[in-house]
């Protein structure tokens, strides 16, 4: 089959699957050599097609090809493990379960695979409950939630079984597993009136809609709220507001203010702290507070100063600012210069020390060859060109690299001076 025929066959298979003609789609899939197909998605899709038709061996064969193409796919490993369990290949299923854990150690489906392994091998019911509860904590699916309820009943815990049924009904609302959960609970304990109504509607093929919660008693209704708003609008305003407006019109604004409302002093004493703060920060009271503060200052003429706009402003003496000491600090250039000096001195000392060691070794060799009088013949040894003239006063400098035999008379003369 060439590529064109292969593409036409895939399109035909997709059309038949959408029309739910699974047998005809599987018949077309049998004509294709799937070993030469590299796309793992197509292989998995045809494997599911064979699985729907209960052709588990053919489905397993395609999944194994897909697993060879992509061994790190958790979905392929999971589907392979399920098929091996359906075919009762427990050893291969356990190997694939371990491979799934290695590939996806945090995937909650590992608990579902473990539960299926336990269920297939008839492991203790309490261990099955423990694994299935762990899976439902991560992914609450209605099928396995109902299976957990049946496991509770199998373990003899009717109370937890009824609670699990209530949780399924409250979480999903409708569906075949909700009907089963309601019937399971009904076999254990009477249903609530709401659950009986829900079960009857679902069995009739309808869709159950839970009733709206009742309104709270303390919450006013819409009619009561509208009546309250109308009463508030129609109610006359108190007379104090009119008197306050007349007082604002007749009172002349103070000098230097913007004509704001003057609050009496007794109102400040009886009001709360927030009202007092707001009044104090108003423009009128701020000016009065500043004036009262100026009267308490003896020499307030030196504190006030007139600005160019004619307003008086308070002039406070600036606090002296401590200057940061900059003497003795070095900039980057001085630091680099000092570092260069230190490096040069260290280099000179190192060279001088190396020169001294070389001269000591050279003198030792010459003494072994010529004896103690080697310095008298050193001028004819051909090394005069490399020797340097020793400056005066350098004999005492150990870094000069020179040695000298001192005469006792000369030493005595220097000491007598």
C-alpha positions as CSV (number, residue, x, y, z in Angstrom):
1,X,0.0,0.0,0.0
2,X,1.4,3.3,-1.0
3,X,1.1,6.6,0.9
4,X,-2.0,7.7,-1.0
5,X,-3.9,4.5,-0.3
6,X,-2.7,4.6,3.3
7,X,-4.1,8.2,3.7
8,X,-7.4,7.3,2.1
9,X,-7.7,4.3,4.3
10,X,-7.1,6.4,7.5
11,X,-9.7,8.9,6.4
12,X,-12.2,6.1,5.9
13,X,-11.4,4.6,9.3
14,X,-11.9,8.0,11.0
15,X,-15.3,8.5,9.2
16,X,-16.5,5.0,10.3
17,X,-15.4,5.6,13.9
18,X,-17.3,8.9,14.0
19,X,-20.4,7.0,12.7
20,X,-19.7,4.3,15.3
21,X,-19.3,1.6,12.8
22,X,-16.4,0.0,14.6
23,X,-16.5,-3.4,12.9
24,X,-16.2,-1.9,9.5
25,X,-13.4,0.4,10.6
26,X,-11.5,-2.6,12.1
27,X,-11.9,-4.5,8.8
28,X,-10.2,-1.7,6.9
29,X,-7.4,-1.5,9.6
30,X,-6.7,-5.2,9.0
31,X,-5.5,-4.4,5.4
32,X,-2.7,-2.0,6.6
33,X,0.7,-3.2,7.6
34,X,1.1,-1.3,10.9
35,X,4.8,-2.3,11.5
36,X,5.9,0.3,8.9
37,X,3.8,3.1,10.6
38,X,5.9,5.4,12.8
39,X,3.2,7.6,14.2
40,X,2.5,6.4,17.8
41,X,-0.8,8.4,17.9
42,X,-2.2,6.5,15.0
43,X,-1.1,3.2,16.4
44,X,-2.7,3.9,19.8
45,X,-5.9,5.0,18.0
46,X,-6.2,1.8,16.0
47,X,-5.3,-0.2,19.2
48,X,-8.3,1.4,20.9
49,X,-10.4,0.5,17.9
50,X,-9.4,-3.2,18.3
51,X,-10.0,-2.9,22.0
52,X,-13.6,-1.7,21.4
53,X,-14.2,-4.8,19.3
54,X,-12.7,-6.9,22.1
55,X,-9.7,-8.0,19.9
56,X,-7.3,-7.6,22.7
57,X,-4.4,-9.6,21.1
58,X,-4.4,-7.3,18.1
59,X,-4.7,-4.3,20.3
60,X,-1.7,-5.5,22.4
61,X,0.4,-6.0,19.2
62,X,-0.1,-2.5,18.0
63,X,0.6,-1.1,21.5
64,X,3.9,-3.0,21.6
65,X,4.9,-1.4,18.3
66,X,4.1,2.0,19.7
67,X,6.0,1.2,22.9
68,X,9.1,0.4,20.8
69,X,8.7,3.7,19.0
70,X,8.3,5.7,22.2
71,X,9.2,3.8,25.4
72,X,9.0,6.9,27.7
73,X,5.2,7.5,27.1
74,X,3.3,7.0,30.3
75,X,0.0,6.6,28.4
76,X,1.3,3.8,26.3
77,X,2.8,2.0,29.3
78,X,-0.6,2.4,31.2
79,X,-2.6,1.0,28.3
80,X,-0.2,-1.9,27.9
81,X,-0.4,-2.7,31.6
82,X,-4.3,-2.7,31.4
83,X,-4.2,-5.0,28.4
84,X,-1.8,-7.4,30.1
85,X,-4.1,-7.6,33.1
86,X,-7.1,-8.3,30.8
87,X,-5.1,-11.2,29.2
88,X,-4.1,-12.4,32.7
89,X,-0.4,-11.8,32.0
90,X,0.4,-10.8,35.6
91,X,4.2,-10.9,35.3
92,X,4.3,-8.6,32.3
93,X,1.7,-6.3,33.9
94,X,3.8,-6.0,37.1
95,X,6.9,-5.2,34.9
96,X,4.9,-2.5,33.1
97,X,3.6,-1.1,36.5
98,X,7.2,-0.7,37.7
99,X,8.1,0.9,34.4
100,X,5.2,3.4,34.8
101,X,6.4,4.3,38.3
102,X,9.9,5.0,37.0
103,X,8.6,7.2,34.2
104,X,5.9,9.0,36.2
105,X,6.5,8.6,39.9
106,X,4.0,11.4,40.8
107,X,1.2,10.4,38.5
108,X,-1.9,9.5,40.5
109,X,-2.7,6.8,37.9
110,X,-0.1,4.6,39.6
111,X,-2.6,4.0,42.5
112,X,-5.2,3.1,39.9
113,X,-2.9,0.5,38.3
114,X,-2.0,-0.8,41.7
115,X,-5.7,-1.2,42.6
116,X,-6.3,-3.1,39.4
117,X,-3.4,-5.4,40.1
118,X,-4.8,-6.0,43.6
119,X,-8.3,-6.5,42.3
120,X,-7.2,-9.0,39.6
121,X,-5.2,-11.0,42.2
122,X,-7.9,-10.9,44.9
123,X,-5.8,-9.1,47.4
124,X,-7.2,-8.3,50.9
125,X,-10.2,-5.9,50.6
126,X,-8.8,-3.5,53.2
127,X,-5.6,-3.0,51.1
128,X,-7.8,-2.4,48.0
129,X,-9.7,0.2,50.0
130,X,-6.5,1.9,51.1
131,X,-5.1,2.2,47.6
132,X,-8.4,3.3,46.0
133,X,-8.9,6.0,48.7
134,X,-5.5,7.3,47.9
135,X,-6.3,7.5,44.2
136,X,-9.7,9.3,44.8
137,X,-7.9,11.9,46.9
138,X,-6.1,13.0,43.7
139,X,-8.8,12.2,41.1
140,X,-12.4,11.7,42.1
141,X,-14.0,9.6,39.3
142,X,-17.6,8.4,39.7
143,X,-16.8,4.8,38.6
144,X,-14.1,4.2,41.1
145,X,-15.9,6.2,43.8
146,X,-18.8,3.8,43.4
147,X,-16.4,0.8,43.5
148,X,-15.1,2.2,46.8
149,X,-18.6,2.3,48.2
150,X,-19.1,-1.4,47.2
151,X,-15.7,-2.2,48.9
152,X,-17.0,-0.5,52.1
153,X,-20.1,-2.7,52.0
154,X,-17.9,-5.8,51.3
155,X,-15.8,-4.9,54.3
156,X,-19.0,-4.7,56.5
157,X,-18.9,-0.9,57.0
158,X,-22.4,0.2,56.0
159,X,-22.1,3.6,57.5
160,X,-19.1,4.6,55.3
161,X,-20.8,3.0,52.3
162,X,-23.9,5.2,52.8
163,X,-21.7,8.3,53.3
164,X,-19.8,7.5,50.1
165,X,-23.0,7.2,48.2
166,X,-24.1,10.6,49.5
167,X,-20.8,12.1,48.3
168,X,-21.2,10.6,44.8
169,X,-24.8,12.0,44.6
170,X,-23.8,15.4,45.8
171,X,-20.7,15.6,43.6
172,X,-22.0,14.4,40.2
173,X,-25.7,15.0,40.4
174,X,-26.8,12.6,37.6
175,X,-25.5,9.7,35.6
176,X,-25.7,5.9,35.8
177,X,-23.3,5.7,38.8
178,X,-25.4,8.2,40.7
179,X,-28.4,5.9,40.1
180,X,-26.4,3.0,41.3
181,X,-25.2,4.9,44.4
182,X,-28.8,5.9,45.3
183,X,-30.0,2.3,44.9
184,X,-27.1,1.0,47.0
185,X,-27.9,3.5,49.7
186,X,-31.6,2.6,49.5
187,X,-30.8,-1.0,50.2
188,X,-29.0,0.0,53.4
189,X,-31.0,3.0,54.8
190,X,-34.0,5.1,53.7
191,X,-33.3,7.9,51.3
192,X,-34.1,11.5,52.0
193,X,-37.2,13.0,50.2
194,X,-34.9,14.9,47.9
195,X,-32.9,11.8,47.0
196,X,-36.1,9.8,46.4
197,X,-37.3,12.5,44.0
198,X,-33.9,12.6,42.3
199,X,-33.8,8.8,41.9
200,X,-37.3,8.8,40.4
201,X,-36.4,11.5,37.9
202,X,-33.1,9.8,36.9
203,X,-34.8,6.4,36.4
204,X,-37.3,8.1,34.1
205,X,-34.5,9.4,32.0
206,X,-34.8,13.0,33.1
207,X,-32.2,15.4,34.4
208,X,-32.4,16.4,38.0
209,X,-32.0,20.0,39.0
210,X,-31.5,20.6,42.7
211,X,-33.9,23.2,44.2
212,X,-32.6,26.7,45.0
213,X,-31.6,27.2,48.6
214,X,-34.2,29.2,50.7
215,X,-33.6,32.8,51.3
216,X,-32.3,33.8,54.7
217,X,-34.9,35.2,57.1
218,X,-32.7,38.2,58.1
219,X,-32.2,39.3,54.5
220,X,-34.9,41.8,53.5
221,X,-36.9,41.2,50.4
222,X,-36.9,43.4,47.3
223,X,-40.3,44.9,48.2
224,X,-39.1,45.8,51.7
225,X,-35.9,47.4,50.4
226,X,-37.8,49.5,47.9
227,X,-40.3,50.7,50.5
228,X,-37.4,51.7,52.8
229,X,-35.7,53.7,50.0
230,X,-39.0,55.5,49.2
231,X,-39.5,56.4,52.9
232,X,-36.0,57.7,53.2
233,X,-36.5,60.0,50.2
234,X,-39.9,61.4,51.4
235,X,-38.7,62.0,55.0
236,X,-38.0,65.7,55.6
237,X,-34.5,66.8,56.5
238,X,-33.7,67.9,60.1
239,X,-33.8,71.7,60.9
240,X,-30.2,71.8,62.0
241,X,-29.0,71.5,58.4
242,X,-31.0,74.6,57.5
243,X,-29.6,76.6,60.4
244,X,-26.1,75.5,59.5
245,X,-26.6,76.7,55.9
246,X,-27.9,80.1,57.1
247,X,-24.9,80.5,59.4
248,X,-22.5,79.8,56.5
249,X,-24.2,82.5,54.4
250,X,-24.2,85.2,57.1
251,X,-20.7,84.5,58.6
252,X,-17.9,86.4,57.0
253,X,-14.7,84.4,56.2
254,X,-11.7,85.0,58.4
255,X,-8.6,86.6,57.0
256,X,-6.1,84.2,55.5
257,X,-8.7,81.4,55.2
258,X,-10.9,80.0,52.4
259,X,-14.2,80.5,54.2
260,X,-14.4,77.0,55.7
261,X,-16.9,76.0,58.4
262,X,-15.8,77.1,62.0
263,X,-16.4,74.3,64.4
264,X,-17.1,75.3,68.0
265,X,-14.7,74.2,70.7
266,X,-17.3,72.2,72.7
267,X,-17.8,70.1,69.6
268,X,-14.2,69.1,69.6
269,X,-14.4,68.0,73.2
270,X,-17.5,65.9,72.8
271,X,-16.6,64.4,69.4
272,X,-14.7,61.2,68.8
273,X,-10.9,61.2,68.0
274,X,-11.4,60.8,64.3
275,X,-13.7,63.8,64.1
276,X,-11.3,65.8,66.1
277,X,-8.4,64.9,63.8
278,X,-10.4,65.8,60.7
279,X,-11.4,69.2,62.2
280,X,-7.9,69.9,63.3
281,X,-6.6,69.3,59.9
282,X,-9.1,71.6,58.2
283,X,-7.8,74.9,56.9
284,X,-9.4,77.2,59.5
285,X,-8.3,75.2,62.5
286,X,-4.9,74.7,61.1
287,X,-4.3,78.5,61.0
288,X,-5.6,78.9,64.5
289,X,-3.4,76.1,65.8
290,X,-0.3,77.7,64.2
291,X,-1.3,81.1,65.7
292,X,-1.7,79.7,69.2
293,X,1.6,77.9,68.9
294,X,3.3,81.2,67.9
295,X,1.9,83.0,71.0
296,X,3.6,80.4,73.2
297,X,7.0,81.2,71.7
298,X,8.7,84.2,73.2
299,X,10.7,85.3,70.2
300,X,8.3,84.4,67.5
301,X,9.2,87.3,65.3
302,X,12.4,85.5,64.4
303,X,10.5,82.4,63.6
304,X,8.1,84.0,61.2
305,X,9.1,85.3,57.8
306,X,7.1,87.0,55.0
307,X,7.2,85.2,51.7
308,X,7.1,87.0,48.3
309,X,3.3,86.3,48.0
310,X,2.7,88.2,51.3
311,X,1.9,85.1,53.4
312,X,3.7,84.5,56.7
313,X,5.7,81.3,56.9
314,X,7.5,79.6,59.7
315,X,11.3,79.6,59.4
316,X,12.9,76.8,61.4
317,X,16.7,76.7,61.9
318,X,18.2,73.9,59.9
319,X,20.0,71.3,61.8
320,X,23.7,71.0,61.1
321,X,24.4,68.2,58.8
322,X,27.4,66.1,59.7
323,X,29.9,66.0,56.9
324,X,31.3,62.6,56.1
325,X,35.0,62.4,56.6
326,X,36.7,62.2,53.2
327,X,40.3,62.6,54.4
328,X,42.4,59.6,54.4
329,X,40.3,57.8,51.8
330,X,41.9,56.6,48.6
331,X,40.4,56.5,45.2
332,X,40.8,53.7,42.7
333,X,43.8,55.2,41.0
334,X,45.7,55.6,44.3
335,X,44.9,52.1,45.3
336,X,46.1,50.7,42.0
337,X,49.3,52.8,42.3
338,X,50.0,51.5,45.8
339,X,49.4,48.0,44.6
340,X,51.8,48.4,41.8
341,X,54.5,49.6,44.2
342,X,54.0,46.7,46.4
343,X,54.2,44.3,43.5
344,X,57.4,45.9,42.2
345,X,59.0,45.7,45.7
346,X,58.0,42.1,46.1
347,X,59.4,41.3,42.6
348,X,62.7,43.0,43.4
349,X,63.1,41.2,46.7
350,X,62.4,37.9,45.0
351,X,65.0,38.5,42.3
352,X,67.5,39.7,44.9
353,X,67.0,36.6,47.0
354,X,67.4,34.4,43.9
355,X,70.6,36.2,42.9
356,X,72.0,35.8,46.4
357,X,71.3,32.0,46.4
358,X,73.0,31.7,43.0
359,X,76.1,33.6,44.1
360,X,76.4,31.5,47.2
361,X,76.3,28.3,45.2
362,X,78.8,29.8,42.7
363,X,81.2,30.8,45.5
364,X,81.0,27.4,47.0
365,X,81.9,25.7,43.7
366,X,84.8,28.1,43.2
367,X,86.2,27.4,46.6
368,X,86.2,23.7,45.9
369,X,88.1,24.3,42.7
370,X,90.5,27.1,43.6
371,X,90.6,27.2,47.3
372,X,90.1,30.3,49.5
373,X,92.2,32.6,47.1
374,X,89.8,32.2,44.2
375,X,88.9,35.9,44.3
376,X,92.4,37.0,43.3
377,X,92.3,35.0,40.0
378,X,88.7,35.7,39.3
379,X,89.5,38.6,37.0
380,X,91.2,36.2,34.5
381,X,88.4,33.7,34.5
382,X,86.4,35.4,31.8
383,X,83.6,36.4,34.2
384,X,84.5,40.1,34.6
385,X,82.1,41.0,31.9
386,X,79.1,39.7,33.9
387,X,80.3,41.2,37.2
388,X,78.7,44.4,38.4
389,X,80.5,47.2,40.2
390,X,79.5,47.2,43.9
391,X,78.5,50.7,45.1
392,X,79.8,52.1,48.3
393,X,78.0,51.0,51.4
394,X,76.5,48.0,49.7
395,X,78.7,45.5,51.4
396,X,76.4,45.3,54.4
397,X,73.3,44.8,52.2
398,X,72.5,41.1,52.0
399,X,70.3,41.7,49.0
400,X,73.3,42.8,46.9
401,X,74.3,39.3,46.4
402,X,78.1,40.0,47.2
403,X,80.4,38.4,49.9
404,X,83.6,39.9,51.4
405,X,86.3,38.7,53.7
406,X,86.9,41.4,56.3
407,X,90.4,42.2,57.6
408,X,90.7,42.3,61.4
409,X,92.8,45.6,61.3
410,X,90.2,47.3,59.2
411,X,87.4,46.2,61.5
412,X,89.4,47.6,64.5
413,X,90.0,50.9,62.8
414,X,86.3,51.3,62.0
415,X,85.4,50.5,65.6
416,X,87.9,53.1,67.0
417,X,86.3,55.9,65.0
